[in-house]
Amino acid sequence: MARPGHSLLLVSMLGILALGRFTRGRQSSTLIFTKEDTVRKCSCPAAVRDCDYSLASLLCSCRAALPVAGEPASYSGHLTVWFTDSSALGLLLNFTLVRDLKLSLCSASTLPTEYLAVCGLERLRIHTEAKRPAPEQSLLLHGAPGDRPPRHPGWPPCADVSFLDMALFNRASSLRSYSVENVANIAGHFPYFSHFGTFPSLSNKSYVVTFIY
């Protein structure tokens, strides 16, 4: 018969092994949030309850990070961003390549009609934890993730660009979107949209522009 101390040690070892297998079997997700004027970038083995900064610091591996000027960042996996105002969110994400994005509003502020530009977006989820607790909303763009036709290596990373109206966080309506395809001259096609002023014209290529509202 095993001693109580030996049994406790055996149970603890089995628990550690099970946790290791669980975390190895799951792909880590990236969480970015602002806390006390510092941007924190975290790698999390599992989903963290929205806007729970203490839990994120406990469960995730976090470090201070600063937005890098120049080449935009890119995220191939899941990215979650907790934010409190649209200006800071724009500094973090504008023209960043993100396939799977979740945005959680962690303040009760009313957001202005501003647009967030995200490249290569395939799935968007939004949640308003503090302002108006409501079920999370999800939107698939261009079908299921991975359904888009492959781009050749020389294709610009922002040939598929989505513009998100931040004022939608003030409303209870469902997410909607519409896309305009085969746009060769993006600035000429949308002359009153200031975001497109720096977009180059593509030779023998075209943009796909999606508006989410």
C-alpha positions as CSV (number, residue, x, y, z in Angstrom):
1,M,0.0,0.0,0.0
2,A,1.4,3.4,-1.0
3,R,2.2,5.9,1.7
4,P,0.1,9.1,1.7
5,G,3.2,11.2,0.9
6,H,4.1,9.0,-2.1
7,S,0.5,9.1,-3.4
8,L,0.5,12.9,-3.3
9,L,3.8,13.1,-5.1
10,L,2.5,10.7,-7.8
11,V,-0.6,12.7,-8.3
12,S,1.4,15.9,-8.6
13,M,3.7,14.4,-11.2
14,L,0.8,13.1,-13.3
15,G,-0.8,16.5,-13.1
16,I,2.3,18.2,-14.4
17,L,2.7,15.7,-17.2
18,A,-0.9,16.2,-18.3
19,L,-0.6,20.0,-18.2
20,G,2.5,19.8,-20.3
21,R,0.9,17.6,-22.9
22,F,-2.2,19.9,-23.0
23,T,-0.2,23.1,-23.6
24,R,2.0,21.4,-26.2
25,G,-1.1,20.2,-28.1
26,R,-2.5,23.7,-28.2
27,Q,-1.1,26.6,-30.3
28,S,-0.2,29.6,-28.1
29,S,-2.2,32.8,-28.9
30,T,-0.9,36.3,-28.7
31,L,-2.5,38.9,-26.4
32,I,-1.7,42.6,-26.5
33,F,-3.1,45.1,-24.0
34,T,-2.2,48.5,-22.5
35,K,-1.8,48.8,-18.7
36,E,-0.5,51.8,-16.8
37,D,0.7,53.5,-20.0
38,T,2.7,50.4,-21.0
39,V,2.0,48.1,-23.9
40,R,2.2,44.5,-22.9
41,K,2.6,41.6,-25.4
42,C,1.8,38.2,-24.0
43,S,2.0,34.6,-25.2
44,C,-0.9,32.6,-23.7
45,P,-1.4,28.8,-23.7
46,A,-5.1,29.2,-23.4
47,A,-7.8,31.8,-23.7
48,V,-8.0,34.4,-20.9
49,R,-11.2,36.1,-19.8
50,D,-11.6,39.4,-21.6
51,C,-10.1,42.5,-19.8
52,D,-8.9,40.4,-16.8
53,Y,-5.4,41.9,-16.6
54,S,-4.5,40.1,-13.4
55,L,-5.3,36.7,-14.8
56,A,-3.4,37.5,-18.0
57,S,-0.3,38.4,-15.9
58,L,-0.7,35.2,-14.0
59,L,-1.3,32.7,-16.8
60,C,0.6,34.3,-19.8
61,S,4.2,35.1,-20.5
62,C,4.1,38.9,-20.9
63,R,6.7,41.6,-21.6
64,A,6.7,45.3,-22.3
65,A,6.5,46.2,-26.0
66,L,6.6,49.3,-28.0
67,P,5.0,49.9,-31.5
68,V,7.8,49.7,-34.0
69,A,8.0,52.3,-36.7
70,G,8.7,51.2,-40.2
71,E,7.8,47.7,-41.3
72,P,4.3,46.7,-40.0
73,A,4.1,43.7,-37.7
74,S,2.4,40.4,-38.8
75,Y,0.6,37.7,-36.9
76,S,-0.1,34.3,-38.4
77,G,-2.0,32.9,-35.5
78,H,-4.7,34.2,-33.1
79,L,-4.3,37.7,-31.9
80,T,-6.4,39.3,-29.2
81,V,-6.2,43.0,-28.3
82,W,-7.7,44.6,-25.3
83,F,-8.1,48.3,-25.8
84,T,-9.7,51.3,-24.2
85,D,-9.5,53.9,-27.0
86,S,-9.4,53.7,-30.8
87,S,-6.3,56.0,-31.2
88,A,-4.0,53.7,-29.2
89,L,-5.5,50.7,-31.1
90,G,-4.7,52.4,-34.4
91,L,-1.1,52.9,-33.4
92,L,-0.8,49.2,-32.6
93,L,-2.7,47.6,-35.5
94,N,-3.1,49.9,-38.5
95,F,-1.9,48.1,-41.7
96,T,-0.7,45.1,-39.6
97,L,-1.1,41.7,-41.2
98,V,-3.5,39.6,-39.0
99,R,-5.4,36.5,-40.1
100,D,-7.5,35.9,-37.0
101,L,-8.2,38.9,-34.8
102,K,-10.3,39.5,-31.6
103,L,-10.9,43.0,-30.3
104,S,-12.2,43.5,-26.8
105,L,-13.2,47.0,-25.6
106,C,-12.3,47.3,-21.9
107,S,-13.7,50.7,-21.2
108,A,-17.1,52.4,-21.2
109,S,-16.0,55.1,-23.6
110,T,-18.0,56.0,-26.7
111,L,-15.7,55.5,-29.7
112,P,-15.7,58.0,-32.6
113,T,-16.2,57.1,-36.2
114,E,-12.6,56.2,-37.1
115,Y,-11.4,53.3,-39.3
116,L,-8.9,50.6,-38.3
117,A,-7.0,49.2,-41.3
118,V,-6.0,45.5,-41.0
119,C,-4.3,43.5,-43.8
120,G,-5.1,39.9,-44.7
121,L,-8.0,39.6,-42.2
122,E,-9.9,36.3,-42.5
123,R,-11.8,36.2,-39.2
124,L,-12.9,39.0,-36.8
125,R,-14.3,38.7,-33.3
126,I,-15.4,41.6,-31.1
127,H,-16.5,41.9,-27.5
128,T,-17.6,44.9,-25.4
129,E,-16.8,43.7,-21.9
130,A,-17.1,47.1,-20.0
131,K,-19.4,49.3,-22.1
132,R,-22.3,46.9,-22.8
133,P,-21.8,43.3,-21.7
134,A,-23.0,41.2,-24.7
135,P,-22.2,38.0,-26.4
136,E,-19.1,37.9,-28.5
137,Q,-19.7,38.5,-32.2
138,S,-17.8,36.7,-35.0
139,L,-17.4,37.4,-38.7
140,L,-15.8,35.3,-41.4
141,L,-14.4,37.2,-44.4
142,H,-14.3,35.7,-47.9
143,G,-15.5,32.3,-46.6
144,A,-13.7,30.1,-44.1
145,P,-10.1,30.9,-43.1
146,G,-7.7,29.6,-45.7
147,D,-10.3,29.7,-48.5
148,R,-8.7,32.6,-50.4
149,P,-6.8,31.8,-53.5
150,P,-3.0,31.6,-52.8
151,R,-0.9,34.7,-53.5
152,H,2.5,34.4,-55.2
153,P,5.5,35.4,-53.1
154,G,5.8,38.8,-54.7
155,W,2.2,39.8,-53.8
156,P,2.0,42.9,-51.5
157,P,1.1,41.9,-47.9
158,C,-1.7,44.5,-47.9
159,A,-3.4,43.5,-51.2
160,D,-6.4,42.3,-49.0
161,V,-7.2,45.2,-46.7
162,S,-10.2,45.5,-44.3
163,F,-11.4,48.7,-42.8
164,L,-13.3,48.4,-39.5
165,D,-15.6,51.2,-38.4
166,M,-14.8,51.6,-34.7
167,A,-18.2,53.2,-34.0
168,L,-19.7,49.7,-34.3
169,F,-18.6,49.1,-30.7
170,N,-21.2,51.7,-29.7
171,R,-24.1,49.7,-31.2
172,A,-25.8,46.4,-30.5
173,S,-26.3,45.5,-34.1
174,S,-24.6,42.5,-35.8
175,L,-21.4,42.7,-37.6
176,R,-21.7,43.2,-41.4
177,S,-19.3,43.6,-44.2
178,Y,-19.0,44.2,-47.9
179,S,-16.1,43.8,-50.3
180,V,-14.9,45.5,-53.5
181,E,-12.7,43.3,-55.6
182,N,-10.3,43.9,-58.5
183,V,-9.4,47.4,-57.5
184,A,-6.3,48.3,-59.4
185,N,-6.0,51.9,-58.3
186,I,-7.1,52.0,-54.8
187,A,-6.6,55.7,-54.2
188,G,-8.5,56.6,-57.4
189,H,-11.4,54.2,-56.6
190,F,-11.9,55.7,-53.1
191,P,-10.8,59.4,-53.6
192,Y,-12.4,60.6,-50.4
193,F,-10.9,58.0,-48.1
194,S,-7.7,59.4,-46.6
195,H,-6.2,56.0,-45.7
196,F,-5.6,55.2,-49.3
197,G,-3.4,58.2,-50.1
198,T,-0.2,56.3,-49.7
199,F,-1.3,53.1,-51.4
200,P,0.7,52.3,-54.6
201,S,-1.0,51.3,-57.8
202,L,-0.5,47.7,-58.6
203,S,0.7,46.6,-62.0
204,N,-1.2,43.6,-63.3
205,K,-2.5,43.1,-59.7
206,S,-5.6,44.2,-57.8
207,Y,-6.7,44.9,-54.3
208,V,-9.6,43.4,-52.4
209,V,-11.1,46.1,-50.1
210,T,-13.5,45.1,-47.3
211,F,-15.5,47.4,-45.1
212,I,-16.7,46.1,-41.7
213,Y,-19.5,48.0,-39.9
